[in-house]
């Protein structure tokens, strides 16, 4: 499988769109003209890199 390089500008756009209420992954696919798997791979890498789940685990562990 070939990895598609995502530019910094596109990464910022994806993160901005994903944090906008009501925006779905399908909307992002259309807006940034990348395929679904590429966007999901990028978001997965960001999630793991920044450990976005940390706060939720702290407040919801009981």
Secondary structure, 3 states (H helix, E strand, C coil): CCCCCCCHHHHHHHHHHHCCCCCCHHHHHHHHCCCHHHHHHHHHHHHHHHCCCHHHHHHCCC
